[in-house]
Amino acid sequence: MKYLLDTSVFLWMIFGEENKLSKKSRHILEEGHELVLSAASTWEIAIKYSLGKLQLKERPHLWLPNIIFEMGLIPLPISHKHSLAVTQLPDHHRDPFDRILVAQSKTEGLPLISPDKTFKKYKTDLVW
C-alpha cells in the first residue's frame, strides 16, 4: 500500500526523530510500504529554510534530492487537478501546504501519515 507523508513526518524520518512518530505510523514506515512525498513538502521545506524558520546544515537543494532517492520515496508532483481540488475543501486549515497535501491525499486516494488532527475534519484517510 502507498502512503503520503506529511512534511513533519518526512523531516522526523530524515533527522532520526522517530520518537515523535506514533506507534501506528512507525509500524507502517518500518513495514516497507511505498511512501510518497509531495512536491509541496520540498517546497515547504525550501520556503521555511529561506525565511529562517527551519534550520538546516545545508541548503535544501544540495541534499534533499539525494535523501528522497536514498529513501526510495515516490515523488508526487502538484498537478492542476490537485490545486483545483483545494477549492472543494472546507476552510478548516489556512496553511496552503497542508491544504494541498489534503487535496492530493483525497484526489490520489492516498492515506496521509500526519499528526495534524485538523486533517480529520476533511474526511481524508488519516493515519496517526
C-alpha positions in Angstrom: 0.0 0.0 0.0 1.1 3.6 -0.7 1.1 6.4 1.9 1.5 10.1 1.5 3.9 11.7 4.1 3.2 14.9 5.9 6.2 17.3 5.8 6.8 17.0 9.5 6.8 13.2 9.3 9.3 13.3 6.5 11.6 15.7 8.5 11.4 13.5 11.6 12.4 10.5 9.5 15.4 12.1 7.9 16.6 13.6 11.2 16.2 10.4 13.2 13.4 11.7 15.4 11.3 8.6 15.1 10.3 9.0 18.7 8.0 11.8 17.6 6.0 9.3 15.4 3.0 7.5 16.7 3.3 3.7 17.2 1.0 3.1 14.3 2.9 5.4 11.9 6.2 3.9 12.9 4.9 0.4 12.2 3.7 1.4 8.7 7.1 3.1 8.0 9.0 0.0 9.2 6.9 -2.4 7.2 8.3 -1.3 3.9 5.2 0.2 2.4 5.5 2.5 -0.6 6.0 6.1 0.7 5.0 9.1 -1.4 6.5 12.6 -0.9 4.6 15.6 -2.4 6.5 18.4 -4.1 4.5 20.5 -1.6 6.7 19.2 1.2 10.0 20.0 -0.5 8.5 23.4 -1.4 7.5 24.0 2.2 11.0 23.0 3.4 12.6 25.3 0.9 10.4 28.3 1.8 10.8 27.8 5.6 14.5 27.4 5.2 14.7 30.6 3.1 12.7 32.5 5.7 14.9 31.3 8.5 12.1 29.3 10.1 13.8 25.9 9.5 17.4 25.5 10.5 19.4 23.0 8.3 23.1 22.2 8.0 22.9 22.7 4.2 20.7 24.4 1.7 17.8 22.0 0.8 18.6 21.8 -2.9 22.0 20.3 -2.1 20.9 17.3 -0.1 17.1 16.7 -0.4 17.1 15.1 -3.9 19.7 12.5 -2.6 17.7 11.8 0.6 14.5 11.3 -1.4 16.3 8.9 -3.8 18.1 7.0 -1.0 14.8 6.6 1.0 13.1 5.2 -2.1 10.3 7.8 -1.9 7.9 8.1 -4.7 7.7 11.8 -5.8 4.3 13.3 -6.3 4.2 16.5 -8.4 1.5 19.1 -7.8 -0.9 19.0 -10.8 -3.7 21.3 -11.8 -6.1 18.6 -10.6 -4.6 18.9 -7.2 -4.5 22.6 -7.0 -8.1 22.9 -8.2 -9.2 20.3 -5.7 -8.2 22.7 -2.9 -11.3 24.8 -3.9 -13.5 21.9 -2.9 -12.1 21.7 0.6 -13.8 23.4 3.6 -11.8 26.1 5.3 -10.5 24.1 8.2 -6.9 24.9 7.6 -5.2 28.1 6.5 -1.8 26.6 5.7 -1.6 26.2 1.9 0.9 23.4 2.1 -1.4 21.4 4.4 -4.4 22.1 2.1 -2.6 20.8 -1.0 -1.5 17.7 0.9 -5.1 17.0 1.8 -6.2 17.6 -1.8 -3.5 15.2 -3.0 -4.5 12.6 -0.4 -8.1 12.8 -1.5 -7.5 13.1 -5.2 -5.0 10.3 -5.4 -6.7 8.0 -2.8 -3.5 8.0 -0.6 -3.8 7.7 3.2 -1.9 10.6 4.8 0.5 10.0 7.6 0.3 13.1 9.8 0.0 14.1 13.4 -2.2 17.1 12.4 -5.7 16.2 13.8 -7.3 19.0 11.8 -6.9 16.8 8.8 -9.6 14.5 10.2 -12.2 17.3 9.5 -11.5 16.9 5.8 -12.6 13.2 6.0 -9.4 12.1 4.4 -7.8 8.8 5.2 -5.5 10.0 8.1 -3.0 7.7 9.7 -1.5 8.5 13.1 
